[in-house]
């Protein structure tokens, strides 16, 4: 990110842009880079396969849901403690 911003500063300086224009260009570039980074990380997380811990957590949620009969919850809990 710093390298890209340095290129924007150099490009602005070589182009004869004023300090205000250079600052505006740097801010816009930083915002675009940060937004792209956010979208990339979000996409990577959304596409990732569930881990064993995720599957275990989902199974525990199903056990504690009200759809499960009361005796079944107790029996499952006893089996998991052994």
Secondary structure as GFF3:
##gff-version 3
##sequence-region A 1 82
A	DSSP	alpha_helix	2	14	.	.	.	ID=ss1
A	DSSP	alpha_helix	19	47	.	.	.	ID=ss2
A	DSSP	alpha_helix	52	63	.	.	.	ID=ss3
A	DSSP	alpha_helix	70	81	.	.	.	ID=ss4
###
